[in-house]
């Protein structure tokens, strides 16, 4: 099965989750534990057949939209809800992202696809 993700259909992480839910609706309906987070994405992808492939249209646009700016926003949101013992670690990640360094949301998503043996073609 080949699925198509179109980066033009979302501009931030929340919209990305909606796109994932639209594309993988049938598979998600068969998973009890799907949530809108990286663990939920991993769970979804691990439930797909290994011959599954994804074509990510407008990947450069997604790279920008799920890049450092959106990563900073997510990290700040995480920091406001996390245990105080994590504040220094998250602060360091925010500092890196502000210098446009470190892993972005886009990087993390692609990494999950690869780790779950889902073929991804970036167009």
Secondary structure, DSSP 8 states (H G I E B T S, - for coil): -EEEEEGGG-SSHHHHHHHHHHHTHHHHHT-TT--SSHHHHHHHHHTS-TT-EEEEETHHHHHHHTSHHHHHHHHHHHHHHS-GGGHHHHHHHHHHHHTT-S--HHHHHHHHHHHTT-EEEE-
